[in-house]
Amino acid sequence: MVTSAPASTPVSTSAGRAPGVGRLLVPLGAMFLFVGLSTAVVGPFVSLFLSTTVKADPLHVAAFLVAGPVSMVVSSTLIGRLSDRRPVRRQILAAAAAAGGISATATAFVRDYWVLLALTVTVTAISGSLFPQAFAYAREILERRGSTRAAMTISTLRMLFSIAWVAGPPIAAVLLDAGGFRVLYLTAAVMYGAAVLVAVFVLDDVAPAPKPPRAEAGHAPARVLQVVAALTLLQAAGTLGVQAMSLYLSHDLRGSVRDAGLVLGLCAALEIPLMLGFGALSTRWPLHRLIVIGAGLGVLYYVLVAASTHTWQVGAAQLVNASFIAAVQGLGISYVQEMLPGEPGRAATLAGNAYPVAAILAGPLFGLAQHFGYRYAYAAGATLCAAGVVLLLTSRRPRRS
């Protein structure tokens, strides 16, 4: 639910546009691209870096990959609660981007496993608050300017992150060939540095959102956590599907790793216009309905892939998969923010934390798929999405002002 604007706030136009919003959101979009690229060039190669350069054994690699998301969830939760109480959102964005830059710079030179682990659970964990805080900052700007298009704008910002992940891995491959992991991490540090400059010199301070009247307060914590749990299950299905794709196509469908790259690239490319489309629909349809539809498409996608007998069928199903991702990941943060009016930082953090928790949940399921067959991964994905649909349908819709 969007709270009413103070009397001094400019009144929105009939189309939902608000004066001055573009001037503030364009640099925020640039920040999303910078940080998205920094994570996209590094993220897919962390395990390779640990295994080949740091010489960590599989157990230590697994511990590192679990410790990072867990510490990020804790850090983001604490920072999210602080950000809704004081007018420090811009300073948090700058500090989080600086933390990311420090971590990337140190990783470019450090090769000791335990030092890298310490960086991951401290400095890198702080940088993980950057995305939820940026979404919260966008929400506060829109509410201050009287805009009615918060969900569409946040879906557009999420689309920029998808664009970064389309471009990031190919750029990373070039950087690794040119100078190895040192050049890769220093490039990520430069991107974080650009984000710091935007936060310090371009973005404006925004006061915390006013607390809504008791009658307009958000949902009970149990209901909010129910929705967050649904988002976690849906994203766990997505993570599991990506992890299993190359092995499923090559082992079960007699395809190749190249086929997997084409399928995943096609999905990422389709997500971009579909996120804009679902964002536009959010101005006409309730977010609850759109996310339930998206979750239902997730069930359909995983059933289709589990039943596939040829790689082209998996490729054709990517339109359904991209629609599922666009609805759930593009609108999920806005939906939780709608459920917690006056707490955009906490809401964005809760929704954002669904991804690292989903990654942890997907790990054991992928292990089972390696034992029982990779088709099992997609049957499990369909089950996770179905459970997400049930949780969403049994949650109460946010009240509208």
C-alpha positions in Angstrom: 0.0 0.0 0.0 1.3 3.5 -0.9 0.8 6.0 1.9 -0.6 9.4 1.0 2.0 12.1 0.3 2.5 15.1 2.7 0.9 18.4 1.8 4.3 19.7 0.7 4.9 16.9 -1.7 4.3 17.6 -5.4 1.0 16.1 -6.7 1.3 13.4 -9.2 -0.1 13.7 -12.6 -3.2 11.7 -13.7 -0.9 9.2 -15.5 1.0 8.5 -12.3 4.1 10.3 -13.2 5.7 12.6 -10.7 7.8 15.7 -11.3 11.5 15.3 -10.7 11.5 11.6 -10.3 13.5 10.9 -13.5 16.3 13.1 -12.4 16.8 11.1 -9.3 16.1 7.6 -10.6 18.4 7.8 -13.7 21.6 7.9 -11.6 20.1 5.2 -9.4 19.7 3.1 -12.5 23.3 3.8 -13.4 24.3 2.5 -9.9 22.3 -0.7 -10.5 24.2 -1.2 -13.8 27.6 -0.6 -12.2 27.0 -2.9 -9.2 25.1 -5.5 -11.3 28.1 -5.7 -13.6 30.5 -6.0 -10.7 28.6 -9.0 -9.3 28.0 -10.5 -12.7 31.7 -10.6 -13.6 32.7 -12.1 -10.3 29.7 -14.3 -9.1 29.8 -17.1 -11.6 33.5 -17.7 -11.0 33.9 -17.7 -7.2 34.1 -21.5 -6.9 36.6 -21.6 -9.8 38.7 -18.9 -8.1 38.7 -20.8 -4.8 39.5 -24.1 -6.4 42.2 -23.1 -8.9 43.8 -19.9 -7.5 43.3 -20.3 -3.7 43.7 -24.1 -3.9 40.8 -24.7 -1.6 39.4 -28.3 -1.3 35.7 -29.0 -2.0 34.8 -28.9 1.6 36.3 -25.5 2.1 34.7 -24.2 -1.1 31.3 -25.4 0.1 31.8 -23.8 3.5 32.8 -20.5 1.8 29.7 -20.6 -0.5 27.4 -21.1 2.5 29.1 -18.6 4.9 28.8 -15.8 2.3 25.0 -15.8 1.9 24.3 -16.4 5.6 26.4 -13.5 6.7 24.8 -11.3 4.0 21.3 -12.1 5.3 22.3 -11.1 8.8 24.0 -7.9 7.8 21.3 -6.8 5.4 18.6 -7.5 8.0 20.4 -5.3 10.6 21.1 -2.5 8.1 17.5 -2.7 6.8 16.0 -2.0 10.3 18.4 0.9 10.9 17.7 2.5 7.5 13.9 2.9 8.2 14.5 4.8 11.4 17.0 7.5 10.3 17.6 9.6 7.2 20.8 7.7 6.2 19.7 5.8 3.1 22.1 7.6 0.8 25.0 7.2 3.2 24.2 3.5 3.5 24.3 3.2 -0.2 27.7 4.9 -0.4 29.1 2.8 2.5 27.8 -0.5 1.0 29.3 0.3 -2.4 32.6 1.3 -0.7 32.6 -2.0 1.2 32.1 -3.9 -2.1 35.1 -2.0 -3.6 37.3 -2.7 -0.6 36.4 -6.4 -0.7 37.0 -6.7 -4.5 40.3 -4.9 -4.3 41.5 -7.1 -1.4 40.4 -10.3 -3.2 42.5 -9.2 -6.2 45.7 -9.7 -4.2 44.9 -12.0 -1.2 45.3 -15.7 -1.7 44.9 -16.9 1.9 41.6 -18.8 2.3 41.0 -17.7 5.9 41.6 -14.0 5.1 39.2 -14.3 2.2 36.6 -16.0 4.4 36.9 -13.2 7.0 36.4 -10.6 4.2 33.3 -12.5 3.0 31.5 -12.6 6.3 32.3 -8.9 7.2 33.0 -6.4 4.4 31.4 -8.3 1.5 28.4 -9.0 3.7 27.9 -5.3 4.2 28.0 -4.7 0.5 25.1 -7.1 0.2 22.8 -4.5 1.6 23.3 -2.3 -1.5 20.5 -3.8 -3.6 17.7 -3.8 -1.0 18.7 -0.3 0.1 18.6 0.9 -3.5 15.1 -0.5 -4.0 14.1 1.2 -0.7 15.6 4.5 -1.8 13.6 4.3 -5.1 10.4 3.6 -3.2 10.9 6.5 -0.9 11.6 8.9 -3.8 8.5 7.8 -5.6 6.3 8.2 -2.5 7.7 11.6 -1.8 6.9 12.7 -5.3 3.4 11.3 -5.3 4.1 8.7 -8.0 1.7 5.7 -8.3 4.2 3.6 -10.4 6.4 2.3 -7.7 6.1 -1.3 -8.8 6.8 -0.5 -12.4 9.8 1.5 -11.5 11.3 -1.1 -9.3 10.6 -3.8 -11.9 12.6 -1.6 -14.4 15.5 -1.3 -12.0 15.4 -5.1 -11.5 15.5 -5.3 -15.3 18.8 -3.4 -15.4 20.3 -6.0 -13.1 19.2 -8.7 -15.6 20.9 -6.7 -18.4 24.1 -6.7 -16.3 23.9 -10.4 -15.9 23.5 -10.9 -19.7 26.7 -8.9 -20.3 28.7 -9.8 -17.2 29.8 -13.4 -17.8 31.1 -12.8 -21.4 33.0 -9.7 -20.1 34.4 -11.8 -17.3 35.6 -14.4 -19.8 37.5 -11.7 -21.7 39.0 -10.3 -18.5 40.1 -13.7 -17.3 41.9 -14.3 -20.6 43.5 -10.9 -20.5 44.8 -10.8 -16.9 43.3 -13.6 -14.7 41.4 -13.1 -11.5 43.4 -10.1 -10.4 42.2 -8.1 -13.4 38.7 -9.5 -12.9 38.4 -8.4 -9.3 40.0 -5.0 -9.9 37.4 -4.3 -12.6 34.7 -5.2 -10.1 36.3 -2.7 -7.7 36.2 0.0 -10.3 32.5 -0.6 -10.8 31.9 -0.3 -7.1 33.9 2.9 -7.1 31.6 4.4 -9.7 28.6 3.5 -7.6 30.2 5.3 -4.6 30.6 8.4 -6.7 27.0 8.3 -7.7 25.8 7.9 -4.1 28.0 10.7 -2.7 27.8 13.3 -5.4 24.5 12.7 -7.3 21.8 11.2 -5.1 19.8 13.3 -2.7 19.1 12.7 0.9 15.6 11.3 1.5 13.8 11.4 4.9 12.4 8.1 6.3 8.9 7.2 5.2 6.2 8.4 7.7 4.7 5.6 9.7 1.1 4.9 8.5 -1.8 5.3 10.9 -2.6 2.2 13.0 -5.7 1.5 10.8 -3.5 1.5 7.7 -0.7 -0.6 9.1 0.7 -3.4 7.1 0.1 -7.2 7.5 0.9 -9.1 10.6 4.5 -10.4 10.6 3.4 -14.0 10.1 1.6 -13.1 6.9 4.7 -11.2 5.6 7.0 -14.1 6.5 4.5 -16.4 4.6 4.9 -14.4 1.5 8.7 -14.2 1.9 8.8 -18.0 2.4 6.8 -18.3 -0.9 9.3 -16.1 -2.7 12.2 -18.2 -1.2 10.7 -21.5 -2.5 10.1 -20.0 -6.0 13.7 -18.7 -6.2 15.0 -22.0 -4.9 13.3 -23.6 -7.9 15.0 -21.1 -10.2 18.4 -21.6 -8.7 18.0 -25.4 -8.9 17.0 -25.2 -12.5 20.0 -23.1 -13.5 22.4 -25.4 -11.6 21.1 -28.5 -13.3 20.6 -27.2 -16.8 23.9 -28.1 -18.4 24.1 -31.5 -16.8 20.4 -32.3 -17.7 20.8 -31.3 -21.3 24.1 -33.2 -21.8 23.4 -36.3 -19.7 19.6 -36.8 -20.1 18.8 -35.2 -23.4 22.1 -35.9 -25.2 22.7 -32.2 -25.8 25.9 -30.2 -25.1 27.1 -27.5 -22.8 26.8 -25.1 -25.7 23.1 -25.9 -25.8 22.8 -25.0 -22.1 24.5 -21.7 -22.7 22.1 -20.9 -25.5 19.1 -21.8 -23.4 20.2 -19.8 -20.4 21.1 -16.8 -22.6 17.7 -17.0 -24.3 15.9 -16.9 -21.0 18.0 -13.9 -19.7 17.3 -12.0 -22.9 13.5 -12.7 -22.7 13.4 -11.6 -19.1 14.2 -8.0 -20.1 11.1 -7.0 -22.1 8.9 -9.2 -19.9 10.0 -7.4 -16.7 8.9 -4.1 -18.4 5.6 -5.8 -19.4 4.8 -7.1 -15.9 5.8 -3.7 -14.5 3.3 -2.0 -16.8 0.6 -4.5 -15.8 1.3 -3.6 -12.1 -0.3 -0.2 -12.7 -3.6 -2.0 -13.6 -3.6 -5.3 -11.7 -2.9 -6.0 -8.1 0.6 -7.3 -7.4 -0.8 -10.3 -5.5 -2.6 -11.5 -8.7 0.5 -11.0 -10.9 2.8 -12.8 -8.6 0.4 -15.7 -8.2 0.2 -15.9 -12.0 3.9 -15.9 -12.2 4.3 -18.7 -9.6 1.8 -20.7 -11.6 3.9 -20.2 -14.7 6.8 -21.6 -12.7 4.9 -24.8 -12.0 4.1 -25.1 -15.7 7.7 -24.5 -16.7 9.2 -27.1 -14.5 6.6 -29.7 -15.5 7.4 -29.0 -19.2 11.1 -29.3 -18.7 10.8 -32.5 -16.6 8.7 -34.0 -19.3 11.0 -32.9 -22.2 12.7 -35.4 -24.5 14.6 -33.0 -26.7 16.7 -29.8 -26.1 14.5 -27.7 -28.4 11.5 -28.3 -26.1 13.5 -26.9 -23.2 14.5 -23.9 -25.3 10.8 -23.3 -26.3 9.8 -23.4 -22.6 12.1 -20.5 -21.8 9.3 -18.0 -22.7 7.4 -19.5 -19.8 10.4 -19.5 -17.5 11.3 -15.9 -18.3 7.7 -14.9 -17.6 7.9 -16.7 -14.2 11.2 -14.9 -13.3 9.9 -11.5 -14.5 6.8 -11.7 -12.4 8.3 -13.1 -9.2 11.7 -11.4 -9.1 10.6 -8.2 -10.9 7.6 -7.6 -8.6 8.4 -9.5 -5.4 10.2 -6.6 -3.7 7.4 -4.2 -4.5 4.8 -6.7 -3.2 6.5 -7.0 0.2 7.0 -3.2 0.4 3.2 -2.9 -0.2 2.6 -5.2 2.7 4.9 -3.1 5.0 4.0 0.5 4.4 6.5 2.9 6.0 9.2 0.3 6.1 10.7 0.1 2.6 14.2 -0.8 3.8 13.0 -3.7 6.0 10.6 -4.9 3.2 13.3 -4.8 0.5 15.7 -6.6 2.8 13.2 -9.4 3.6 12.5 -9.9 -0.1 16.1 -9.6 -1.1 17.2 -12.2 1.6 14.9 -14.7 -0.2 17.6 -15.3 -2.8 20.6 -16.3 -0.6 18.4 -18.5 1.5 17.0 -20.0 -1.7 20.5 -20.8 -2.9 21.3 -22.6 0.4 18.0 -24.6 0.0 18.8 -25.5 -3.6 22.2 -27.0 -2.8 21.0 -30.3 -1.1 18.3 -30.7 -3.7 20.9 -30.5 -6.4 22.9 -33.1 -4.6 19.9 -35.4 -4.7 19.5 -34.8 -8.4 23.1 -35.8 -9.0 22.3 -39.1 -7.3 18.8 -39.8 -8.7 19.0 -38.1 -12.1 18.9 -34.5 -13.3 15.2 -34.8 -14.4 14.5 -35.0 -10.7 15.8 -31.4 -10.3 12.9 -30.1 -12.4 10.3 -32.3 -10.7 11.6 -30.8 -7.4 11.4 -27.4 -9.0 7.7 -27.9 -9.9 7.0 -29.1 -6.3 8.7 -26.0 -4.9 6.7 -23.7 -7.1 3.5 -25.4 -6.3 4.2 -25.0 -2.6 4.9 -21.3 -3.3 1.5 -20.9 -5.0 -0.2 -22.4 -2.0 1.5 -20.0 0.4 0.7 -17.0 -1.8 -3.0 -18.0 -2.2 -3.4 -18.5 1.5 -1.8 -15.1 2.4 -4.0 -12.1 2.8 -3.8 -9.4 0.1 -2.4 -6.0 1.1 -5.0 -3.4 1.9 -5.2 -0.6 -0.6 -5.6 3.0 0.4 
